[in-house]
Each structure stands twice: as structure tokens, then as C-alpha cells.
Amino acid sequence: VHRAVARMDLSSVRAVAFDETAAKRGHRYITVFIDLDRKEEPVLFATPGKGKDCVRQFRRFLEAHGGDGAAIAEVVCDMSRAFQNAVDETFENASQTVDWFHVVQLFTDAVESVRRSEAKQTKMPKGARWATVKGGDGPLKDRDRDALAELERLGLATGEAYKIKEKLRWVRKAATPQAARWRLTRFLNHAEEMAAGDEALAPVRKAIATVRQQIDRIIQRWYSTHSNARLEGLNSTFQAARHRARGYSSPATFIAMIYLLAAPIGDISKSI
């Protein structure tokens, strides 16, 4: 597989996305980079760990395979400051886009933090854990609707956090970057009012502060035709392979499987 990877031609790469995927328990990760313009087999590079050095390693790999770091025009990533600083330092001509998935995930995680904390002090409605993860406009089951209604009836902080998270849908439906900025600003102001004064909603206030710092990168999503959705889907494929193998003892083995599953390496028998 690695001999096949060595033959890859990355001279046409202009837009990339990257994210980490779990390699083992205990916060061990592999960072995966993909070509956002490739319709099939988009994986370009995978390396153990996460953080600034992974981004630098990718640029070296890119240029060793015919690519040009200065030609990278867009990078899609999450809201990690370490990743974003690394992109600023490594790809001097690239704009950065925070994918909307990560904005929603940030508030979903905040809702779950509120729920876990509140559940230690108050009996929660049955099914609240899964109901609050789902979208209000999705295929909710009757028990989900019952749990959400009970959260509201009881006036629990979890219900308030869920209502804040659901208001993100109004922002997402903005038709233009200007409308998105207007809606996002008003969402944040309203969410701050809803979350003010309740210590249980501290995780939501933290999420609001994070989004305020990231507004420009989030709005870039309305200018871009790219998203991180494909990478999130690929992560599911990688994790399914890891579970079928009952884990990999070596990160190098997992990386080889990632390349085998989703990199443009052609017929690897030619590399033997």
C-alpha cells in the first residue's frame, strides 16, 4: 500500500479538509486529509496524532508528490485553535472554512454536558438522552417528542439548552453570506439571553463564546462549495474497519487500511 501511495500525483490539489479519527482508546488519533474536489477515493494523507505538526507533515507530503502548498486555496477544518493556527502558518494563501457540522456538534455536545450534569441532581424524562441529540425537524419517534415535551414542562436546563441548539436551523437556512452573518449574530445574542444567569447552562455559554470567535470562518461556509460531510462519512467507514479487525496494534496498519479503503492508489498489485 505504501509503495502505491508513493506513486500518487497531488499536483492538482487545491482544496482540502482534515479531521482526526480514533486509532485506539486513550485519546490516540490519526489525522486524515482529503481532496475536496475528488468525487471518489479522496484520501491524500494520514498520519498518527493530531495538532500543528500533522498539518506541517501534510504540506511536506503534498510537495513531495508534485503538489504546491502555495496553491492550496481552501482548507475546511473544525474549530480547534491549534489546527487553525497551523493552517495559517502552513498554507499562506488558503482561506479557512469551519464546516456547519462542527457548529451543530459543538452545541449538541453542550446540550449533552448540561443533561449529564442535571441528571445527577434531577430525575430526567425517559429517553431524554437520545431525544436531545436528534434534530427537531427530523424523524422523531413518539417517545422522543414525549421526552422533549416533558423537559419543557419541567422547566429543566436541558430543555432550554436543546431549544437554543435547535435555533441553529434558522441560521443554516440563510440564503446569502450577508444574511447568514445577520442571523448568526442575532442567534448568539438571543442564545446569550436564554443562557444567562443559570450555572447549569455554562457549557452552552462556552459554545456561544467559541462561535463568536469563529464567525468569519463559519460565514466562509456560505462562500464555499465544500464541506466536511464527506470526511465525517469516511470516518464512519474507517471506524467500521477498525471494529471489524477488533482494533489495530499499530497505527501504521490502520493508516495502510485507510489508504486501501479511500485513497487513489489504483491497483496495489502493481506495487508488489
N, C-alpha and C positions, 0 to 999 in steps of 0.2 A: 504494500500500500504506500509506504513512504517513498519507494522508488517512483511510483506513479505520480505522487504528489510533486516530486522533484521536477517532473516534466510540465507542470501546469504553467500556462501563459496568462499572466494577470495584467497585460498591457492595456486592456480596455476598461479596467475597473475605475468607476467614477463616484459611486455611491455605496456606502457600506453601513451595516448595522452590526452591533455586537452585544452580547449578553453572556452571563455565566450560567452554567448548568452544573448541578451537583455531581461530583465524582464519587464521593464516599460520605458516610456520616461523619460528623465532626467538623462541619464547615470547610470541606475540601471541595474545590471547584475547578472547572475547566472553562476558560473563556473562549467563545466561538464567534468568529467573524464571517459574515456572509456578504455576497454581492447582491445588492438590492435590485439590480437590473436583470439578473438571470432568472428565467422562468423555472428552470429545473436545475437540480444539483448546485445550489448556490454557495455551499460552504467553501471558504477560501483558506481559513487558517484556524487552528485550535491549539491552545497552549495551557499548561497547568497554571492554576492560580487565578487571581483577579486583581485589578488595580492598574496603576500607571505603567508598570513595566510591560504588561501584556500589550498595551497599545503601541509602545515603542517596538516591541518584538514584531508586531504585525507590520509596521512600516518597513522594517528591515527585510521581512519575508516578502512583502509586496515588491520591493525594489530588486530583490534577488531573483524574482520571477518575471521581470520585464515591466513591472508597474512603476508608477510615478506618484510619490506621496504628495507632491505639489498639485497634482491633477485631481485629487480627491475633492469633490465639490460639496458633498453632504455626508454627515455621519449621524445615524439615528441611534440613540442610546437611552439609558434610564437617567434618573436624577442624581446619580452618585457624583459628588463633587470631585472625587479622585479621578473617575473616568473622564469627566468633562474637562478638568484641568489638563489631563493627559492629551485629550484631543486638541485643545487649544495650542499646546506646546508642540504636538507632533504633526498635525495636519494644518498647516498655516493658512490654507485657502478654503478650508471646509466650513460650511455653516453647520450648526448643530440643531437637531430636532429631537425634542422629547416626545416620544410616542404617547398617544392618548391612553393606550392600555396602561401605562405606568402611572398616569394620573389617577385613573379609576382604581388601580391596585393600591395606591397609596391610601386612598380614603377607605377602601374595603378593609385593609389591614387596620386602619384606625378604628373602624366600627368593631372589628373583632377584638381589639385591645380593650375597648370600652366594655364589650359584652363579657369578656373573661373577668375583668375586674369587678363588674357589677354582680356577676353570678356568685362571687364569693360572699356577698352580703345579702342578696335578694334571690328568691326563687324565680327563675326565668320561665316564661311560657314554653311549653313543649315545642320543640322544632325551631326555636329562635336562632340557634346557631347557623343552620343551613338556610333559613329564610332570609337572613340579613346579608348573606353572601350573594344571593341572586338579585337580578335586576327587576325592578318593579314592573317593567313593561315586557318581561319575559314570560315563559310558560310556568307560572306559579301554580302549585297544587293548592287544594283547599286548605290543607294543614299549614302551608306557608302563609296564606292570607290570614288564617286564624291567628297564627303566631304574631304576625305584624300588627294586626288589629289589637291584640292583647297588649303588646308593647306600648302602643299609643294610649290605650285605655288606662294603663297603669302609670303613665307618665314617666317611664323609665328613660334613663340617659341613653341606653342602647337604641331605643326608638328614635330619639332626637338625632343621634349620630347617623342612623340609617336614612332619615329624611334629608339630612344635609348631603350625604353621598348621592342620593337619587337626583338631587337638583343639578348634578353634573350633566345630566342628559340634555338639559336646556342649553347648556353651553356648547355641547358637542354638535347640536343641530344648527349652529350659526353658519350662515352661507358664505361669509367672506372673512378675511383676517381682521378687518376693522370691527365687524360685528362680534367676532369671537373675543377680541380684546375687551370690548364693551361688556359683553355678557360675563366673561371670566372675572373682570373687576367687580361687577355687581354681585356675582355669586360669592366671591371672597368676603365682600363687605357684609352681605346678609348672613353668611355662614358664621362670621365672627360674632355677630349679634346673637345668633342662636346658641353659640357655644360659650358665650361669656358667662363668667360667674359660677360655673359648675365644674368642680375639680374633676369629676368623673369624665368630663369631655376634654381633658388635657391632650389625649392623643389626637383628637380632631383639630385642636388649635395648632398642634405641631404640624399636622398635614397642611393646614391653611398657610402657615408661615413658609413651609417648603415650597408650595406652589407660587407664593408671592415672589420668591427669589428666582423662580424659573419661568416667569411669564413669557419673556421673549422667546425662549427655546420652545415653549409649548405652543405659542402662536405660530411658530415656524411650521407647525404641522399643517396649517391651512394653506401654506405656500407650496408644500411638498406633495409629491405624488407617492411618497414612500411611507411605510410604516414598519413596526417591529412585529406585526402579526405573524409573518411567515417564520420568524425566528422562534416565537413562542410555540408555534406548531411543531417546529423541528425539535425543540427541547423535549416535547412530549414523546417524539419518536426516539430520541436518544435515551431518555429515561426508561422507555419500554424495553429497549435493547439491554440496558444495564440490569433491569429487573429479571429479564429472561435468562441472562447469564448469571444471575444471583450475585451480581457485583463483579468488578474487575480488580484484581490485586494490584495492577499497575496503571497509572494514569496514561502511560504510552499505549497500552492496549485499548483503553476506552477511546483515546484520540484516533487510533487506527480505525476503530469501528465507526466513529463519527465521519471520518473521511470516506470510508467504504459506503456508508449509507447515503451521504448527501454532498459529496464533492465531485467536481467534474474531472474525474481521473480516468474515465474510459475503461477499457478492458485491462484489468490489472494483470491478467495472464501475460501481457506483453512486457511487464516489468520484472518477471521472474527470471 
